[in-house]
Amino acid sequence: MQASRTTGQPSITIAQLEASYSAYCKALRMLIRDGISLAKIKRTVCWDRLELLHNTLPRQYRDPLVHYTMVKRDVETHQAAAD
């Protein structure tokens, strides 16, 4: 795997991103469920990868902020129902 010249990190292919999409979504849900702020979530790898997928393939992958809003609403609904 080739290292990125700007960050020194290994590059990742779109196919690898797509293959891990469900893991990024699961990580986002866990962060939201744990009450992590949006500002902190935006500094995570999963947010970066979701953003990269959306920017590369916007018709296939929704904006991470829209995804965040939908997941947050769902988590809050389930938490309220559990109380």
OpenMM code with the backbone's topology and positions (N, CA, C; nanometers):
from openmm import Vec3, app, unit

residues = "MET GLN ALA SER ARG THR THR GLY GLN PRO SER ILE THR ILE ALA GLN LEU GLU ALA SER TYR SER ALA TYR CYS LYS ALA LEU ARG MET LEU ILE ARG ASP GLY ILE SER LEU ALA LYS ILE LYS ARG THR VAL CYS TRP ASP ARG LEU GLU LEU LEU HIS ASN THR LEU PRO ARG GLN TYR ARG ASP PRO LEU VAL HIS TYR THR MET VAL LYS ARG ASP VAL GLU THR HIS GLN ALA ALA ALA ASP".split()
positions = [
    Vec3(0.0847, -0.1177, 0.0000),
    Vec3(0.0000, 0.0000, 0.0000),
    Vec3(0.0889, 0.1235, 0.0000),
    Vec3(0.0538, 0.2186, -0.0776),
    Vec3(0.1345, 0.3387, -0.0930),
    Vec3(0.0983, 0.4419, 0.0128),
    Vec3(0.1970, 0.5103, 0.0687),
    Vec3(0.1723, 0.6135, 0.1690),
    Vec3(0.1361, 0.7443, 0.1022),
    Vec3(0.0471, 0.8169, 0.1666),
    Vec3(0.0092, 0.9490, 0.1173),
    Vec3(0.1245, 1.0455, 0.1402),
    Vec3(0.1499, 1.1312, 0.0450),
    Vec3(0.2618, 1.2250, 0.0571),
    Vec3(0.2355, 1.3350, 0.1585),
    Vec3(0.1100, 1.3719, 0.1772),
    Vec3(0.0802, 1.4830, 0.2676),
    Vec3(0.0673, 1.4396, 0.4127),
    Vec3(0.0177, 1.3196, 0.4386),
    Vec3(-0.0050, 1.2786, 0.5764),
    Vec3(0.0866, 1.1662, 0.6233),
    Vec3(0.1468, 1.0950, 0.5320),
    Vec3(0.2303, 0.9820, 0.5713),
    Vec3(0.1472, 0.8583, 0.6033),
    Vec3(0.0139, 0.8670, 0.5903),
    Vec3(-0.0733, 0.7546, 0.6173),
    Vec3(-0.0944, 0.6741, 0.4899),
    Vec3(-0.1222, 0.5450, 0.5039),
    Vec3(-0.1490, 0.4646, 0.3858),
    Vec3(-0.2732, 0.5163, 0.3139),
    Vec3(-0.2707, 0.5120, 0.1806),
    Vec3(-0.3883, 0.5546, 0.1042),
    Vec3(-0.4931, 0.4446, 0.1113),
    Vec3(-0.6170, 0.4821, 0.0867),
    Vec3(-0.7258, 0.3850, 0.0899),
    Vec3(-0.8037, 0.3984, -0.0406),
    Vec3(-0.8470, 0.2874, -0.0931),
    Vec3(-0.9201, 0.2897, -0.2193),
    Vec3(-1.0694, 0.3092, -0.1933),
    Vec3(-1.1406, 0.3518, -0.2958),
    Vec3(-1.2858, 0.3666, -0.2852),
    Vec3(-1.3495, 0.2308, -0.2561),
    Vec3(-1.2973, 0.1264, -0.3169),
    Vec3(-1.3517, -0.0081, -0.2921),
    Vec3(-1.3373, -0.0454, -0.1446),
    Vec3(-1.2253, -0.0115, -0.0845),
    Vec3(-1.2056, -0.0395, 0.0589),
    Vec3(-1.3015, 0.0435, 0.1438),
    Vec3(-1.3205, 0.1692, 0.1054),
    Vec3(-1.4153, 0.2543, 0.1769),
    Vec3(-1.5561, 0.1968, 0.1692),
    Vec3(-1.5958, 0.1585, 0.0481),
    Vec3(-1.7297, 0.1032, 0.0295),
    Vec3(-1.7481, -0.0267, 0.1076),
    Vec3(-1.6457, -0.1091, 0.1108),
    Vec3(-1.6536, -0.2357, 0.1825),
    Vec3(-1.6696, -0.2137, 0.3331),
    Vec3(-1.6188, -0.1024, 0.3829),
    Vec3(-1.6248, -0.0732, 0.5267),
    Vec3(-1.7369, 0.0227, 0.5645),
    Vec3(-1.8219, 0.0577, 0.4702),
    Vec3(-1.9279, 0.1554, 0.4946),
    Vec3(-2.0140, 0.1195, 0.6154),
    Vec3(-2.0558, -0.0046, 0.6260),
    Vec3(-2.1423, -0.0443, 0.7385),
    Vec3(-2.0690, -0.0293, 0.8718),
    Vec3(-1.9390, -0.0530, 0.8730),
    Vec3(-1.8617, -0.0359, 0.9969),
    Vec3(-1.8554, 0.1114, 1.0370),
    Vec3(-1.8416, 0.2006, 0.9378),
    Vec3(-1.8393, 0.3443, 0.9680),
    Vec3(-1.9747, 0.3897, 1.0209),
    Vec3(-2.0816, 0.3376, 0.9637),
    Vec3(-2.2160, 0.3715, 1.0110),
    Vec3(-2.2384, 0.3205, 1.1531),
    Vec3(-2.1907, 0.2008, 1.1803),
    Vec3(-2.2042, 0.1436, 1.3143),
    Vec3(-2.1246, 0.2260, 1.4148),
    Vec3(-2.0045, 0.2665, 1.3774),
    Vec3(-1.9220, 0.3491, 1.4656),
    Vec3(-1.9902, 0.4827, 1.4940),
    Vec3(-2.0490, 0.5424, 1.3907),
    Vec3(-2.1201, 0.6689, 1.4084),
    Vec3(-2.2355, 0.6502, 1.5059),
    Vec3(-2.3117, 0.5440, 1.4903),
    Vec3(-2.4250, 0.5165, 1.5805),
    Vec3(-2.3757, 0.4990, 1.7252),
    Vec3(-2.2657, 0.4292, 1.7429),
    Vec3(-2.2117, 0.4084, 1.8778),
    Vec3(-2.1681, 0.5410, 1.9405),
    Vec3(-2.1038, 0.6263, 1.8624),
    Vec3(-2.0606, 0.7564, 1.9131),
    Vec3(-2.1806, 0.8409, 1.9553),
    Vec3(-2.2842, 0.8397, 1.8732),
    Vec3(-2.4052, 0.9155, 1.9052),
    Vec3(-2.4716, 0.8578, 2.0302),
    Vec3(-2.4837, 0.7271, 2.0359),
    Vec3(-2.5450, 0.6613, 2.1517),
    Vec3(-2.4692, 0.6921, 2.2808),
    Vec3(-2.3373, 0.7070, 2.2696),
    Vec3(-2.2545, 0.7368, 2.3871),
    Vec3(-2.2566, 0.8851, 2.4243),
    Vec3(-2.3295, 0.9655, 2.3471),
    Vec3(-2.3437, 1.1070, 2.3798),
    Vec3(-2.2265, 1.1948, 2.3395),
    Vec3(-2.1473, 1.1500, 2.2443),
    Vec3(-2.0334, 1.2284, 2.1968),
    Vec3(-2.0859, 1.3458, 2.1135),
    Vec3(-2.0275, 1.4623, 2.1332),
    Vec3(-2.0739, 1.5819, 2.0616),
    Vec3(-2.0402, 1.5729, 1.9127),
    Vec3(-2.1176, 1.6467, 1.8338),
    Vec3(-2.0939, 1.6495, 1.6896),
    Vec3(-1.9540, 1.7013, 1.6589),
    Vec3(-1.9089, 1.8015, 1.7342),
    Vec3(-1.7743, 1.8564, 1.7119),
    Vec3(-1.6672, 1.7481, 1.7279),
    Vec3(-1.6827, 1.6630, 1.8277),
    Vec3(-1.5851, 1.5547, 1.8491),
    Vec3(-1.6012, 1.4453, 1.7440),
    Vec3(-1.7243, 1.4163, 1.7071),
    Vec3(-1.7487, 1.3135, 1.6056),
    Vec3(-1.6849, 1.3541, 1.4731),
    Vec3(-1.6903, 1.4840, 1.4420),
    Vec3(-1.6322, 1.5321, 1.3154),
    Vec3(-1.4808, 1.5152, 1.3098),
    Vec3(-1.4182, 1.4846, 1.4226),
    Vec3(-1.2727, 1.4631, 1.4241),
    Vec3(-1.2364, 1.3146, 1.4236),
    Vec3(-1.3339, 1.2290, 1.3984),
    Vec3(-1.3068, 1.0852, 1.4000),
    Vec3(-1.2777, 1.0316, 1.2602),
    Vec3(-1.2182, 0.9152, 1.2567),
    Vec3(-1.1889, 0.8478, 1.1301),
    Vec3(-1.3189, 0.8122, 1.0592),
    Vec3(-1.4184, 0.7648, 1.1348),
    Vec3(-1.5426, 0.7239, 1.0676),
    Vec3(-1.6077, 0.8430, 0.9986),
    Vec3(-1.6068, 0.9608, 1.0606),
    Vec3(-1.6646, 1.0799, 0.9965),
    Vec3(-1.5862, 1.1149, 0.8698),
    Vec3(-1.4547, 1.1098, 0.8803),
    Vec3(-1.3692, 1.1410, 0.7653),
    Vec3(-1.3984, 1.0469, 0.6483),
    Vec3(-1.4143, 0.9197, 0.6784),
    Vec3(-1.4399, 0.8205, 0.5735),
    Vec3(-1.5801, 0.8366, 0.5147),
    Vec3(-1.6795, 0.8648, 0.5993),
    Vec3(-1.8145, 0.8885, 0.5485),
    Vec3(-1.8178, 1.0130, 0.4599),
    Vec3(-1.7440, 1.1154, 0.5006),
    Vec3(-1.7351, 1.2381, 0.4220),
    Vec3(-1.6660, 1.2116, 0.2872),
    Vec3(-1.5598, 1.1338, 0.2906),
    Vec3(-1.4870, 1.1003, 0.1686),
    Vec3(-1.5757, 1.0221, 0.0712),
    Vec3(-1.6516, 0.9270, 0.1236),
    Vec3(-1.7429, 0.8519, 0.0382),
    Vec3(-1.8482, 0.9439, -0.0236),
    Vec3(-1.9052, 1.0312, 0.0576),
    Vec3(-2.0073, 1.1230, 0.0067),
    Vec3(-1.9491, 1.2167, -0.0995),
    Vec3(-1.8314, 1.2700, -0.0736),
    Vec3(-1.7707, 1.3628, -0.1692),
    Vec3(-1.7316, 1.2942, -0.2996),
    Vec3(-1.6939, 1.1677, -0.2906),
    Vec3(-1.6528, 1.0928, -0.4091),
    Vec3(-1.7721, 1.0379, -0.4862),
    Vec3(-1.8704, 0.9866, -0.4129),
    Vec3(-1.9886, 0.9253, -0.4753),
    Vec3(-2.1159, 0.9820, -0.4115),
    Vec3(-2.1461, 1.1088, -0.4358),
    Vec3(-2.2578, 1.1748, -0.3658),
    Vec3(-2.3964, 1.1161, -0.3952),
    Vec3(-2.4116, 1.0517, -0.5086),
    Vec3(-2.5429, 0.9921, -0.5399),
    Vec3(-2.5647, 0.8611, -0.4654),
    Vec3(-2.4568, 0.7994, -0.4236),
    Vec3(-2.4677, 0.6708, -0.3541),
    Vec3(-2.4619, 0.6845, -0.2026),
    Vec3(-2.3913, 0.7854, -0.1533),
    Vec3(-2.3711, 0.7989, -0.0094),
    Vec3(-2.4133, 0.9378, 0.0361),
    Vec3(-2.5012, 0.9408, 0.1371),
    Vec3(-2.5540, 1.0689, 0.1826),
    Vec3(-2.4496, 1.1488, 0.2595),
    Vec3(-2.4747, 1.2764, 0.2703),
    Vec3(-2.3906, 1.3676, 0.3468),
    Vec3(-2.3841, 1.3175, 0.4915),
    Vec3(-2.2657, 1.3105, 0.5507),
    Vec3(-2.2549, 1.2615, 0.6878),
    Vec3(-2.3387, 1.3409, 0.7877),
    Vec3(-2.3582, 1.4693, 0.7633),
    Vec3(-2.4389, 1.5502, 0.8545),
    Vec3(-2.5860, 1.5076, 0.8490),
    Vec3(-2.6344, 1.4762, 0.7306),
    Vec3(-2.7708, 1.4250, 0.7164),
    Vec3(-2.7805, 1.2887, 0.7844),
    Vec3(-2.6824, 1.2050, 0.7625),
    Vec3(-2.6779, 1.0719, 0.8245),
    Vec3(-2.6759, 1.0859, 0.9766),
    Vec3(-2.5927, 1.1762, 1.0269),
    Vec3(-2.5833, 1.2019, 1.1711),
    Vec3(-2.7200, 1.2413, 1.2270),
    Vec3(-2.7882, 1.3333, 1.1599),
    Vec3(-2.9177, 1.3821, 1.2062),
    Vec3(-3.0203, 1.2686, 1.2124),
    Vec3(-3.0205, 1.1849, 1.1103),
    Vec3(-3.1143, 1.0725, 1.1067),
    Vec3(-3.0849, 0.9710, 1.2182),
    Vec3(-2.9588, 0.9395, 1.2354),
    Vec3(-2.9206, 0.8422, 1.3380),
    Vec3(-2.9475, 0.8993, 1.4771),
    Vec3(-2.9157, 1.0259, 1.4973),
    Vec3(-2.9386, 1.0895, 1.6275),
    Vec3(-3.0869, 1.0860, 1.6632),
    Vec3(-3.1724, 1.1181, 1.5680),
    Vec3(-3.3168, 1.1139, 1.5907),
    Vec3(-3.3604, 0.9725, 1.6273),
    Vec3(-3.3091, 0.8738, 1.5559),
    Vec3(-3.3436, 0.7338, 1.5827),
    Vec3(-3.2966, 0.6912, 1.7216),
    Vec3(-3.1746, 0.7270, 1.7580),
    Vec3(-3.1199, 0.6911, 1.8900),
    Vec3(-3.2021, 0.7564, 2.0002),
    Vec3(-3.2346, 0.8835, 1.9826),
    Vec3(-3.3133, 0.9551, 2.0839),
    Vec3(-3.4527, 0.8934, 2.0982),
    Vec3(-3.5131, 0.8527, 1.9879),
    Vec3(-3.6443, 0.7889, 1.9919),
    Vec3(-3.6390, 0.6583, 2.0690),
    Vec3(-3.5356, 0.5784, 2.0423),
    Vec3(-3.5218, 0.4505, 2.1125),
    Vec3(-3.4902, 0.4709, 2.2604),
    Vec3(-3.4105, 0.5707, 2.2930),
    Vec3(-3.3788, 0.5983, 2.4328),
    Vec3(-3.5031, 0.6452, 2.5084),
    Vec3(-3.5849, 0.7297, 2.4444),
    Vec3(-3.7074, 0.7782, 2.5076),
    Vec3(-3.8060, 0.6649, 2.5306),
    Vec3(-3.8121, 0.5720, 2.4355),
    Vec3(-3.9025, 0.4576, 2.4483),
    Vec3(-3.8577, 0.3635, 2.5606),
    Vec3(-3.7273, 0.3585, 2.5842),
    Vec3(-3.6728, 0.2699, 2.6873),
    Vec3(-3.6937, 0.3261, 2.8282),
    Vec3(-3.7133, 0.4572, 2.8373),
    Vec3(-3.7303, 0.5218, 2.9696),
    Vec3(-3.8663, 0.5015, 3.0278),
] * unit.nanometer
topology = app.Topology()
chain = topology.addChain("A")
for resn in residues:
    res = topology.addResidue(resn, chain)
    for name in ("N", "CA", "C"):
        topology.addAtom(name, app.Element.getBySymbol(name[0]), res)
